[in-house]
């Protein structure tokens, strides 16, 4: 079993032997028989917020995944039994004082802080000694000795002012019973020896009926037996608010927080119901708030390159007070971004970054306590394929001519140096050739005597085998011939790729700093042709005015340009087109 308890009843010879009652052999099964003990236990700590039966002053806020309450724990100690003596008219519960003495010793040795006693007692030296040890942790205490534990005792249900042994000791908290109107019940005992009162009339709680032992149910009972555990449970709730409180302080807060009921009492009970009716709420307000700051613990996380990761940074953080923790802020890492989601964070590494990154986060317990910790994120590298960037879409060659491209200008790879990249080329038709010189890193494309449209297929490969591919369209024309866009006149607006491209004195197959820009107009239009750099700045305007339908050519010299990529833009009526060209100085 997972609970602490014991049955101390031993060697009893009852007048009436009830079937199923345990009269012999102490053991670790303190199961209730009559239902009285089950009812009292439910008044202390029936689990709250579980949609079952009843709630209790010390029942916590619900159950964990294993069905255990977060509230007060009950130590079940059986010291009584059911019997019906010849002078009894009904089944009666009897308690052995020697059993009770043994129970107090067990409770002290096994961690109990509070004892709730809903049974009558008589003077018995072993019981007195056990009570001294339980309350004070010492024998023969003096009036100046502090209490270590608390004992609550039901005042009794005789409607008299006579205390039993335990209520008469003076160091045990005697509890009288009140109604829902905060006056004395008609059965409660009373007197100047009563310390406090609690509800004890028509109390609904957990119950076990031995006439139907297979069913654990609920029942309504009345008595100081019900008032006693309600007061004891209130003390347990106060003590749980600050487990470092001493017993005398808990008792004091219970009395100070009690609601006065004197105006509701008749002359018989006035001044004889203790400090008032117990109020757990008032008593809790008297307990000083001592907040323990939370503890934030450093975290580690791993994520692949270019992949965000959600990190539950609160999972290993703690708060001794049980306060709910929230993330109040984060710092930004050097190589990524962090988003605070309140209860976790999302880390996103910068594009193509891999390595170790760090950031801090801050937590709060909502009661002024805060802490900070560091998160270390390992971003694992993965190979990014190479990229072919800026390769000309179209080259226009005259028959029996060549052009060259410096291939490093078109390669990009964030993981691999250019020296470990390799190029391969193929052509769609033997009418053109594509020869690559690794020494000079130059691709030379040559046209033969056949005109037409052909293609060069380009593949870039890194040292891991990852590739990128692109295609260059090669238009081969007769020297000085207009593009073949139809017989006579263009059939649509068109901007052709400049020729040569690339151009400039740095191009191996072409030492000229000039290039020809051709375009076709199927109808007359207002035409502008301009050159732009990669920043979008206009660096030259070659045409701005009305032009007739037909094919047109413009010469553009890059003599004063820096090497790089430029753009040709044509605007003809509603037609706009852009071509990319490269100048190599």
N, C-alpha and C positions, 0 to 999 in steps of 0.2 A: 504494500500500500504506500501511498505518497502523503499520508497525513500522520501527525503525531498524536498519540492518545493511548489510554490504557483503561482496562476494566479492573477496579480494585475490589469488587464484591467477591467475598470468599466465605464458604462454609456457613451459609445461612440456612436455617430450618424454618421455613415460613409456616404460618397457620394455614394459608391457602396457597397451594402450589399451582401457579398460573402456567399453563402450557406455553412453552416458548421462552419463558423468562429464565435468565441465567443467574442461578443462585450460588454457583460454586466455581472454583478454579479461576483465579485472575489470569487475564490474557490481554492481547493487544487488539481486542475487538470491543470497543466501548459502545456498541450499537444500542440505541435507545429502544425501550420496550413500550412504555406508557405513552410517549409523545411529548411529555413535559419538557425534557431536555432539548429535543429537536425544536420546539417552539421558542425556547429561550435563545438557542443558537441563531435561529433565523432573525430574532430581534436585534442581534449584534451585527451580523454580517451576511445576510442573504444577498446574493450577487445582484447588483443594480444593472440597469440598461441591457438586459438580456431577454426581454419580452417573456419572462416567466414569473408567474406567481406574484411575489412581493419584492419590495426594496427595503434596505436596512440602512441605519445611520452609518455603519462602517462597511457597506457593501462595495465600495470602490466605484469605478466608472464602467465596469464591464468585465468581459472575459478575454483572456489571451487565446492564442491558437489552440492551446491544449485544454481550454475550458476552465482555466484557473482564474479566480477573481484577483483583481488588483487591490482589493480592500484588505480589511483585517483578517488575519488567519485565526482559525478556531482550533484550540487544543481540547479535544473531547476527553473528559475524565469522568468515568462512571463510578459513583460512590453510593448509589441507592438502588432500590428494587421495589417491585410492587407486591403488596400483601393485603390481606383482609383478615384482621384479627376479630375475635368474637365480639369485641365492643365497637367495631367499625360497621357502618351501614353500607359502605361502598369501598371499592378498590382504593388503596391509599399508598402513597410513596413513603418509604422509610430510608433514612440515611444513617450509616454507621459512622460515628465520630472517628473511629480508628481508620476506616476507609478514607475519610476526609483528610486526616493527618497525612496519610501516605500520598494522597493526590497533591497536596500542597508541596510536599517534598519533590515529587516528580515534576510538577510545574516549574518550580524554582530551578531544578537541574536541567530543564530542557528549554529554557528561554522565554517562558511566559512573563509578561510585564503586568498584566491585569487579570484578576480572578473575579468572575461574576458568580455569586452564590445565591441561587433561588431555592433555598432550603433552610429549615430551622436547625439551630445548633444548640448544644448544651456544653457545659464546662467539662473539659477533658484535658488533662495535662499534656498528653502527646499532641493534641490538636493545638493547644496554646503554644507549645514549643515550635511546631511546624509553622504556625502563623507568624511568630516572631522572626523566624529565619526567612520566610517568604517576603515579609514586608520590609525588614531592615537588613537582611543578609547577616544577622548576628543573633546570638542568644542573649537573653536578659537585657534588652535594649532599655535606654533611658528616654525620658521625654525630649531630650535634646538631640537624639539621634535622627538623622534624616531618613525619610522613606526611600526605598529603592524600587518597590513595586506597590501597586494599589489593589485593595480588596473591596469589592462592592457586595453588600448584603441586603437581601429583601427584608423590609421592615416587618412583614407579617400581615396576615389577612384576618385578624381576630377583632378588628375595630377597637383595639385597646391601646393603652399607653405603656404597655409592658414590653421591654426589649428582650430578645433572646441573648444568648451568651455573646455572639459575635457583634451584635449591634451595641451591646453594653460595654465593649472593650474601650471604645473611644478613638481607636486608631483605624477603624474600619468604616467605610462610607456606607451609611445606612440609607436606603432609598424607600420613600413612601410612594403611594400611587395616586395619580390625579385623573380627572375625567377630561373629556375634550373641551369642557368649559373652564378648565384650570381651577377647579375646586377639588376638595378631597373626595375620593370614592367612599362609599358607605362601608367598605370592608377594611380599608387600610389602617394599619397601626400608625400611631403618631406619638409625638413627644419631643422634649427638648434634646433628646438623643438622636433624632432624625437629622441627617445632614443635607439631604436634597430630595426633591420629588421628580417623578417622571410619569408620562402617560402609562396607565395600567388597566384601563377599562376597555373591553371589547377590542383587543389587539389581534389583528389578523397576521398570521405568520406560518412558517413551515410546520409540518406536523407528521407524526408517525403513529398510526393506530394499530395496536397489536391484534385487534380483532380482524384486521385486513392487512396483514404484514407485507403483502406483495406490492402495496400501493403506498408511495410517499406522497402526501397531499398537503393541504393547507387548512387551517382551522382558526376560529376566533376564541380566545381565552382571555380571562380577566384575572388580575392579581398583582401583588407587589413582585411576584415572580417574573412578570412581564416588564414592570417598571425598572427593575434592577438591571437587566441586560441592556435596556435602552440607555440608561445612564452610563453603564460601563462602556458601551459602544461609542458614546459621545466622547468619553475620555480617550478611547483608542484613536478616534479621529483627530482629536487635538494633538495627541502624542505623535501621530504619523506626520503632522504638519511640520514638526521639528523633533526628529528622533533623538536629539541631544538634550532635550528638556529633562530635568529631574522630576521624580514622581511628585514631590511636594508642589512644584510649579503647575503641573497638570491638574492636580486637585484644586489648587487655588484658582486657576482659570475657569474651572468648572463652576465653582461657587460664585465667582465674580460675574460670570456671564449668565447666570440663572435669571429667569424672568420672575419678578415678584408676583405672588398670587395672594398676598395677604388680604386684599380688598374682596376677594372671592370666597374667603373662608368664614365658616361659622365660628362661634365663640369657642367651641370645643377644639377646633383644629388651628385656630389663629396662633401664630408663633410656634407651631409644633410640626410644621411640614418642611423644616430645613431652610436652606438658602433661597428656595423658590423652585419653579419648574425648570428643569435642565434645558439649556438652549445651546446646541452645538455651534450654531452660527455666531452667536454673541461671543462664545468662548474662543472660537477660532480667530475672531477679530482682535483678541487680546494677545495672541501669540506674536511676538516680534518676528517680522519678516527678515529672514537671513538668506539672502540669495547667494548661491555658489555659482561662480562664473562657469560657463561651458569650457570644454577643452577641445580645441581643433587640432587634428592630427594631420601631418603631411600625407599627401596622396601621390600615387604614381599611376600613369595611364599610358597606353600604347595605341597608336592608330596608324594605318597605312598612309603613305603620301597622298595628298589631295583628298583626304577623307575626314569628315567631321566626326567627333566622338562626344557622347554625353557621359559626364563623369558625376557619379553620386558621391560628392565630396563629404556629405553629412553622414555617410554610412559608418565611418569609423570615429566620428566625433561623439562626444558624450556630455551629459549634463546631470550631475548628481541629484538635482532637484526634480528631475523629470520634466523640465520645461521643454516646450517645443522649440526646436532650433530653426532659424531661417538664415539664408545667405543675404547679407546686407550690401555687399559690394565685391568687386573683383578688380584687380589690376590687369592691364593689357600686356600680353607677352610680346617679345621682340619679333617673333616670326609667325604670328597668327592673330586671331581675335577670339575673345571669350564673351559669351552671352550669359548673364545671370538669369536663371529660370526660377529662382526663389528657393527651391529645394534641391536643385542640381545645376550644373553648368554645362554649356556646350562649347567645346574648343574646336576651332576650324583653322588648320594650318594654312599659311600662305601657299599660293599656287607653286607647285614644283619644289617646295621646301621639304627637306628631310634632315633629321638630327634631333637634338634635345632642346626643348623649349620649356619655360617656366612662367608661372604667374601666381599671385597670391589671392586668397579669398578671405572674406571677413564674415563671422557669424555672430548672431545675437540670440539670447534666450528670452527676449521680450521683457526682461525685468532689470535691465541695466547691465547685465553680464555680457561680455563679448570676448572674442579671441580671433586669432588669424593663423593661417597655415599656408604652406606652399605646395603647389601641384607641379610635379615634373612630368612632362609629356614627351615620350619618345615617338617621334614620327619616323616610321620605317620607310626606307627608300624603295622605290620600285622603278623599273626602267621605263622611261618615257620614249616612245618611238621618235626617230628624227623627223624633221619637217622640211619639205621643199617650199621655200617662201620666195615669192617675187619672180618666179621663172616666167619668161615671156609666153603668153598664150599663143601668139602667132608671129612667125618670122616670114618676111617676104624676100625672096632671093631671085635675082635674075639668073637665067640659065648660065651654067658654067661659071658660077661664082660661089664664094664661101663666106661664112661669118663665124666668129668665135665668141664663146661665153666663158667668163671666169667663174667656175662652179662654186667656189667657196662663198660667193656673194648670195647664193640661193639656198644655202644649207643652214639649218638651225637645230640644235640639240642641247637641251639643258643638262643632260647627264654625261654626254660623251664629247670629248674634244674632237675637233675636225680631223685631226690626224688619224683617228680610229674609225672614221666614216669612209664608206666606199661607194662609188658610182658605177652603175651599169646602164648601158644604152642599147636600144635596138630601133630599127626603122621599119616602117610599114611597106616600103617599096625600095628596091635597089636603085631607083632613079635618084635617091639622095643617099648620102653617107653621114655617119656621126662617129667621129673618132675622138677618143679622150686621151690626153697626154697627162699622166699622173705627175710628171716632173714639173710641168708648168701649170697644172690644174686647169687646163683649157679644153673645152669641148669645141671641136671644129665641125660645123655642119656645111656640107657642100652639095650643090645642085649640079646635075648633069645637063644634058641637052633636052630633057623631057619636061614640058610644062605640066602644071596641074597642082593638086593639093595632096600633100603627103604628111606623115606624122613621125616624130621622134618620141619614143617611149623612154621615160627616165625613171630610174629606181635609185633611191638613196637608202643605204643599209648601215646600221650601227654594229658595234662589236658583239651585241647579244643576238643579232639576227632580226631585230625589229626593222621595219621598212616603211617608206612612204613612196608614193608614185605620182607622177604627173606626165602630161603630154604636151608637146610643142607642135602646133600646126605649122607646116612649112608650105607656103604658096610660092611656086616657081613660075616666073613669067619671062616672056621675051624682054630683052633690054628695052627700056623706055616705053614699054607698052602699058596702056591703062589697064586696070583690073578688069577682068572679064565679067562684068556685072549684067550682061545682056547685050543684045544687038543695038548699037547706036546709043541709046540713052539708059541711064540707071533706072531700074525698076523700083528702087526704094532708097531712102536715105541710108547712107553707110559711111562709117569712118574706118579706113583700113589701117592696119598696123604700119607704123612708119618703117621706112627702109633706108639704110640698114638699121638694125636694132639687135644688139647694142651698137652704138656708134661712138666715134671719138678716136683720138690718136692712140688710146690705150688698147684698142681692140686689135688683136693679132692680125685678122684678115682684112682690116679696113682702117687705114691711117687717116681718114678724113674726119674733120670735126663737124661735118654737116650730115643731116638726114633729110629724107623726103617724106612729107606728110600728104597722103592722098585721101580724098573723100568724094562721094557722089551725091548729086542732088537730082531727084526725079522731077523737080519743079523749081521755078525761081523762088528765092527766099532771102530773108535778112539773115546773114550768116556771120557768126563770130567764132574764131579759132584762137585759143589761148593756151599757154604752157603754165603749169603749176608745179610747185615743189611739194614735198611730202608733208609740209606744214599747212598746205592749202593756200599758200601765198602765190599770187599771179606774178610770174617773172618775165613774161613776154606775151604780147598780143600780135598775132600774125595776120589776122583778117577780122574786119569789123565793117560790114556794109552789105549792100544788095548784090546778089550774084545770080546769074542765069542757070538754068538746069544744065546738067552735064557733069563730067568728071573734072576735078580741080586738084592741083598739086601746089604745095608750099615747101620752100626750102627753109630749114631751120639750122642755124649754126650754134653749137654749144661751146664755142671757143672760150667764152668767159664763165662757163659753168664749172662747179665742183663736181667731181665724180658722184654719181648717185642715181636714184630713181626719180623720174619726173612723169607728169601726166599731161596728155593732150586732151583738151575738152572742146567739143564742137557743139554749138547751139544753132540750129537752123529751123526757124519757125518753132513748132512744138517738139521738134526732134532734138534730143540730147544724147551724146555718146562720149565715152571716155576711154582712152587707150593709155597703157603704161609703157614707158620707154626707159632705157638705161643709157647713161652717158658715162664713158670711161675716159678720163683725161690722159 
